[in-house]
Structures are given as C-alpha cells and as structure tokens.
Amino acid sequence: MESSNRQNIATVRAKLEFPVWHRTFTKAYSAWSNAPSDLKTPLLLHGPALSAAESWLLDCPDKLSEGSVPPQCCETLLTTDWAAAGVS
C-alpha cells in the first residue's frame, strides 16, 4: 500500500513539474524579450534555470513545440553564445 502511494505521488509530481516550470519559463522569457537591449544579458537563463530548460528541451521536445512557447525562445536558448554573454 505504501509503495502504491509513493508511485501515485511520483506520478502526480511528474505531471505537475512541467506546467509549473513552463509558467516560470514563460514569465522569464517575456521579461527577457521585453527588456531593453542593455538589460537582456543579466536576464538570460543561467545556472539551475538554464539546466532545467535544457533538460526539458531534451526530455520533452513535443511539449515545447511550436505554439506552446514563443517560437524563437528555444532557438535563443540553443544558439546563444553563453560565454560571450558572460554566463558560465
């Protein structure tokens, strides 16, 4: 019984993690895209936020398909020269 409860909790958690992350990512992307050019670099994803975005992009590309996020955001994530932007 306890094992079944753990599985149910894990299943619910897995179903909720992406929508919560996606909402956070969408807000971050909106802030970045609406920022003046001199403030864009500090708003780039880095650290754990960048790692999470890369993981979701690799693990669930179908959930990040056209229409679910702004079309240029995944391209921006993948093509940004992070070293030139000062992000390690």
N, CA, C and O atoms as a DFTB+ gen file, in Angstrom:
352 C
 N C O
     1  1       0.818      -1.196       0.000
     2  2       0.000       0.000       0.000
     3  2       0.861       1.259       0.000
     4  3       0.594       2.199      -0.749
     5  1       1.885       1.274       0.834
     6  2       2.762       2.440       0.911
     7  2       3.499       2.650      -0.413
     8  3       3.700       3.787      -0.843
     9  1       3.897       1.558      -1.054
    10  2       4.564       1.638      -2.348
    11  2       3.633       2.238      -3.404
    12  3       4.064       3.030      -4.242
    13  1       2.376       1.861      -3.357
    14  2       1.386       2.398      -4.286
    15  2       1.193       3.901      -4.077
    16  3       1.062       4.652      -5.044
    17  1       1.176       4.334      -2.829
    18  2       1.055       5.765      -2.527
    19  2       2.253       6.542      -3.040
    20  3       2.106       7.644      -3.569
    21  1       3.435       5.971      -2.884
    22  2       4.652       6.633      -3.380
    23  2       4.604       6.781      -4.903
    24  3       4.986       7.814      -5.453
    25  1       4.126       5.723      -5.572
    26  2       4.008       5.775      -7.027
    27  2       3.008       6.837      -7.448
    28  3       3.254       7.586      -8.393
    29  1       1.887       6.906      -6.754
    30  2       0.870       7.912      -7.073
    31  2       1.411       9.318      -6.875
    32  3       1.171      10.201      -7.698
    33  1       2.138       9.529      -5.791
    34  2       2.733      10.841      -5.528
    35  2       3.747      11.184      -6.608
    36  3       3.789      12.316      -7.089
    37  1       4.561      10.210      -6.987
    38  2       5.559      10.445      -8.034
    39  2       4.889      10.773      -9.362
    40  3       5.359      11.640     -10.098
    41  1       3.806      10.091      -9.669
    42  2       3.085      10.337     -10.918
    43  2       2.483      11.734     -10.938
    44  3       2.600      12.453     -11.931
    45  1       1.846      12.114      -9.852
    46  2       1.243      13.452      -9.765
    47  2       2.330      14.520      -9.843
    48  3       2.176      15.523     -10.540
    49  1       3.412      14.301      -9.135
    50  2       4.513      15.271      -9.152
    51  2       5.071      15.442     -10.564
    52  3       5.315      16.564     -11.006
    53  1       5.272      14.340     -11.263
    54  2       5.801      14.402     -12.624
    55  2       4.858      15.176     -13.541
    56  3       5.307      15.927     -14.407
    57  1       3.557      14.995     -13.351
    58  2       2.588      15.702     -14.191
    59  2       2.536      17.188     -13.890
    60  3       2.187      17.984     -14.762
    61  1       2.879      17.572     -12.671
    62  2       2.818      18.982     -12.277
    63  2       4.111      19.744     -12.524
    64  3       4.084      20.959     -12.722
    65  1       5.239      19.048     -12.515
    66  2       6.524      19.730     -12.643
    67  2       6.641      20.527     -13.938
    68  3       7.060      21.684     -13.915
    69  1       6.279      19.928     -15.056
    70  2       6.435      20.640     -16.320
    71  2       5.565      21.895     -16.390
    72  3       6.078      22.960     -16.733
    73  1       4.264      21.811     -16.077
    74  2       3.458      23.037     -16.165
    75  2       3.961      24.157     -15.252
    76  3       3.925      25.329     -15.627
    77  1       4.425      23.800     -14.066
    78  2       4.950      24.819     -13.150
    79  2       6.212      25.430     -13.735
    80  3       6.362      26.652     -13.753
    81  1       7.126      24.583     -14.214
    82  2       8.342      25.105     -14.832
    83  2       8.001      25.946     -16.061
    84  3       8.573      27.018     -16.258
    85  1       7.085      25.470     -16.877
    86  2       6.746      26.174     -18.115
    87  2       6.209      27.572     -17.829
    88  3       6.552      28.525     -18.529
    89  1       5.380      27.697     -16.817
    90  2       4.860      29.013     -16.437
    91  2       5.991      29.943     -16.020
    92  3       6.032      31.105     -16.423
    93  1       6.905      29.423     -15.212
    94  2       8.055      30.211     -14.765
    95  2       8.924      30.608     -15.946
    96  3       9.361      31.754     -16.048
    97  1       9.174      29.649     -16.842
    98  2       9.994      29.930     -18.015
    99  2       9.343      30.976     -18.913
   100  3      10.020      31.876     -19.410
   101  1       8.042      30.864     -19.121
   102  2       7.330      31.822     -19.967
   103  2       7.432      33.232     -19.407
   104  3       7.612      34.191     -20.157
   105  1       7.317      33.358     -18.099
   106  2       7.465      34.681     -17.470
   107  2       8.883      35.213     -17.646
   108  3       9.075      36.392     -17.943
   109  1       9.872      34.347     -17.464
   110  2      11.269      34.763     -17.629
   111  2      11.540      35.165     -19.073
   112  3      12.219      36.159     -19.330
   113  1      11.010      34.390     -20.010
   114  2      11.209      34.721     -21.423
   115  2      10.545      36.042     -21.775
   116  3      11.110      36.845     -22.516
   117  1       9.370      36.267     -21.258
   118  2       8.659      37.517     -21.506
   119  2       9.447      38.704     -20.959
   120  3       9.569      39.735     -21.620
   121  1       9.981      38.552     -19.747
   122  2      10.791      39.626     -19.153
   123  2      12.014      39.900     -20.019
   124  3      12.364      41.055     -20.264
   125  1      12.665      38.827     -20.483
   126  2      13.853      38.989     -21.321
   127  2      13.498      39.654     -22.652
   128  3      14.176      40.589     -23.079
   129  1      12.447      39.178     -23.302
   130  2      12.120      39.701     -24.632
   131  2      11.622      41.147     -24.583
   132  3      11.760      41.880     -25.562
   133  1      11.049      41.561     -23.458
   134  2      10.546      42.927     -23.337
   135  2      11.557      43.902     -22.732
   136  3      11.303      45.104     -22.660
   137  1      12.689      43.382     -22.305
   138  2      13.702      44.233     -21.665
   139  2      14.465      45.040     -22.713
   140  3      14.623      44.598     -23.851
   141  1      14.935      46.221     -22.323
   142  2      15.809      46.974     -23.222
   143  2      17.082      46.158     -23.483
   144  3      17.488      45.355     -22.643
   145  1      17.698      46.361     -24.624
   146  2      18.845      45.537     -25.025
   147  2      19.976      45.554     -23.999
   148  3      20.675      44.551     -23.847
   149  1      20.171      46.654     -23.300
   150  2      21.263      46.710     -22.333
   151  2      20.968      45.896     -21.065
   152  3      21.864      45.682     -20.248
   153  1      19.743      45.451     -20.898
   154  2      19.391      44.651     -19.722
   155  2      19.129      43.183     -20.059
   156  3      18.820      42.392     -19.169
   157  1      19.250      42.817     -21.326
   158  2      18.952      41.439     -21.724
   159  2      19.957      40.422     -21.166
   160  3      19.556      39.351     -20.712
   161  1      21.237      40.741     -21.194
   162  2      22.242      39.782     -20.749
   163  2      22.019      39.324     -19.311
   164  3      22.082      38.124     -19.046
   165  1      21.758      40.238     -18.368
   166  2      21.531      39.754     -16.997
   167  2      20.272      38.899     -16.853
   168  3      20.141      38.152     -15.884
   169  1      19.352      39.001     -17.800
   170  2      18.115      38.235     -17.723
   171  2      18.193      36.871     -18.411
   172  3      17.236      36.097     -18.361
   173  1      19.331      36.570     -19.056
   174  2      19.489      35.262     -19.687
   175  2      19.423      34.164     -18.635
   176  3      19.859      34.348     -17.498
   177  1      18.881      33.036     -19.022
   178  2      18.874      31.889     -18.120
   179  2      20.303      31.459     -17.855
   180  3      21.141      31.459     -18.757
   181  1      20.570      31.098     -16.624
   182  2      21.880      30.561     -16.265
   183  2      21.725      29.682     -15.029
   184  3      20.682      29.695     -14.375
   185  1      22.743      28.938     -14.721
   186  2      22.710      28.067     -13.544
   187  2      21.582      27.048     -13.607
   188  3      21.321      26.465     -14.660
   189  1      20.913      26.835     -12.476
   190  2      19.849      25.823     -12.428
   191  2      18.693      26.093     -13.398
   192  3      18.106      25.152     -13.932
   193  1      18.365      27.357     -13.628
   194  2      17.267      27.670     -14.556
   195  2      17.628      27.242     -15.980
   196  3      16.784      26.707     -16.699
   197  1      18.864      27.473     -16.385
   198  2      19.315      27.053     -17.713
   199  2      19.360      25.530     -17.802
   200  3      18.938      24.951     -18.803
   201  1      19.864      24.890     -16.768
   202  2      19.921      23.420     -16.756
   203  2      18.529      22.818     -16.871
   204  3      18.327      21.849     -17.603
   205  1      17.570      23.387     -16.152
   206  2      16.192      22.883     -16.218
   207  2      15.630      23.065     -17.619
   208  3      14.990      22.157     -18.149
   209  1      15.857      24.221     -18.224
   210  2      15.347      24.475     -19.574
   211  2      15.957      23.504     -20.582
   212  3      15.257      22.964     -21.438
   213  1      17.251      23.291     -20.476
   214  2      17.908      22.353     -21.384
   215  2      17.366      20.933     -21.187
   216  3      17.151      20.204     -22.156
   217  1      17.150      20.554     -19.944
   218  2      16.614      19.212     -19.661
   219  2      15.222      19.035     -20.254
   220  3      14.938      18.026     -20.900
   221  1      14.358      20.021     -20.031
   222  2      13.004      19.924     -20.585
   223  2      13.042      19.919     -22.107
   224  3      12.266      19.204     -22.742
   225  1      13.921      20.696     -22.690
   226  2      14.023      20.744     -24.142
   227  2      14.451      19.391     -24.702
   228  3      13.957      18.965     -25.746
   229  1      15.361      18.719     -24.015
   230  2      15.819      17.401     -24.465
   231  2      14.815      16.296     -24.129
   232  3      14.591      15.392     -24.934
   233  1      14.216      16.371     -22.948
   234  2      13.314      15.311     -22.487
   235  2      11.917      15.389     -23.080
   236  3      11.277      14.360     -23.295
   237  1      11.444      16.583     -23.341
   238  2      10.050      16.764     -23.777
   239  2       9.944      17.744     -24.943
   240  3       9.225      18.738     -24.842
   241  1      10.636      17.490     -26.032
   242  2      10.565      18.454     -27.136
   243  2       9.147      18.651     -27.662
   244  3       8.810      19.721     -28.168
   245  1       8.316      17.614     -27.541
   246  2       6.936      17.729     -28.008
   247  2       6.138      18.726     -27.169
   248  3       5.213      19.359     -27.678
   249  1       6.484      18.870     -25.900
   250  2       5.787      19.822     -25.037
   251  2       6.270      21.251     -25.274
   252  3       5.613      22.211     -24.872
   253  1       7.407      21.381     -25.921
   254  2       7.954      22.695     -26.232
   255  2       7.884      22.957     -27.727
   256  3       8.720      23.656     -28.300
   257  1       6.877      22.381     -28.331
   258  2       6.721      22.526     -29.767
   259  2       6.153      23.890     -30.126
   260  3       5.761      24.670     -29.258
   261  1       6.120      24.150     -31.399
   262  2       5.590      25.408     -31.903
   263  2       4.189      25.645     -31.356
   264  3       3.337      24.757     -31.404
   265  1       3.958      26.825     -30.846
   266  2       2.668      27.178     -30.298
   267  2       2.607      27.065     -28.791
   268  3       1.797      27.739     -28.155
   269  1       3.454      26.218     -28.198
   270  2       3.425      26.087     -26.746
   271  2       4.335      27.098     -26.068
   272  3       4.146      27.430     -24.898
   273  1       5.318      27.581     -26.805
   274  2       6.217      28.632     -26.322
   275  2       6.458      29.571     -27.486
   276  3       6.239      29.194     -28.637
   277  1       6.902      30.778     -27.210
   278  2       7.215      31.668     -28.331
   279  2       8.214      30.975     -29.262
   280  3       9.181      30.390     -28.775
   281  1       8.014      31.020     -30.570
   282  2       8.819      30.216     -31.498
   283  2      10.316      30.471     -31.430
   284  3      11.105      29.554     -31.658
   285  1      10.718      31.685     -31.124
   286  2      12.141      31.985     -31.118
   287  2      12.828      31.642     -29.801
   288  3      14.056      31.695     -29.730
   289  1      12.077      31.290     -28.750
   290  2      12.717      31.121     -27.454
   291  2      13.611      29.892     -27.406
   292  3      14.700      29.961     -26.837
   293  1      13.195      28.779     -27.978
   294  2      14.044      27.585     -27.960
   295  2      15.284      27.806     -28.807
   296  3      16.375      27.366     -28.445
   297  1      15.120      28.483     -29.929
   298  2      16.273      28.802     -30.757
   299  2      17.232      29.701     -30.002
   300  3      18.446      29.508     -30.069
   301  1      16.701      30.684     -29.283
   302  2      17.533      31.583     -28.494
   303  2      18.295      30.800     -27.444
   304  3      19.490      31.018     -27.243
   305  1      17.607      29.892     -26.775
   306  2      18.224      29.084     -25.735
   307  2      19.383      28.267     -26.291
   308  3      20.428      28.151     -25.652
   309  1      19.200      27.705     -27.476
   310  2      20.207      26.818     -28.047
   311  2      21.326      27.545     -28.780
   312  3      22.427      27.006     -28.896
   313  1      21.079      28.745     -29.274
   314  2      22.076      29.397     -30.109
   315  2      22.811      30.542     -29.428
   316  3      23.751      31.097     -29.997
   317  1      22.402      30.900     -28.231
   318  2      23.067      31.994     -27.547
   319  2      24.508      31.610     -27.239
   320  3      24.788      30.499     -26.789
   321  1      25.399      32.531     -27.486
   322  2      26.810      32.332     -27.128
   323  2      26.944      32.691     -25.664
   324  3      27.205      33.843     -25.318
   325  1      26.762      31.686     -24.795
   326  2      26.688      31.937     -23.364
   327  2      28.004      32.492     -22.827
   328  3      27.991      33.345     -21.939
   329  1      29.134      32.027     -23.345
   330  2      30.420      32.545     -22.863
   331  2      30.555      34.019     -23.204
   332  3      31.002      34.806     -22.370
   333  1      30.174      34.404     -24.416
   334  2      30.247      35.813     -24.820
   335  2      29.296      36.670     -23.997
   336  3      29.539      37.857     -23.780
   337  1      28.208      36.052     -23.542
   338  2      27.229      36.790     -22.738
   339  2      27.669      36.878     -21.279
   340  3      26.995      37.504     -20.461
   341  1      28.806      36.248     -20.952
   342  2      29.304      36.310     -19.597
   343  2      28.687      35.294     -18.653
   344  3      28.773      35.434     -17.433
   345  1      28.067      34.274     -19.224
   346  2      27.432      33.242     -18.403
   347  2      28.285      31.991     -18.475
   348  3      28.593      31.495     -19.558
   349  1      28.658      31.491     -17.322
   350  2      29.495      30.279     -17.313
   351  2      28.702      29.070     -16.925
   352  3      29.246      27.967     -16.867
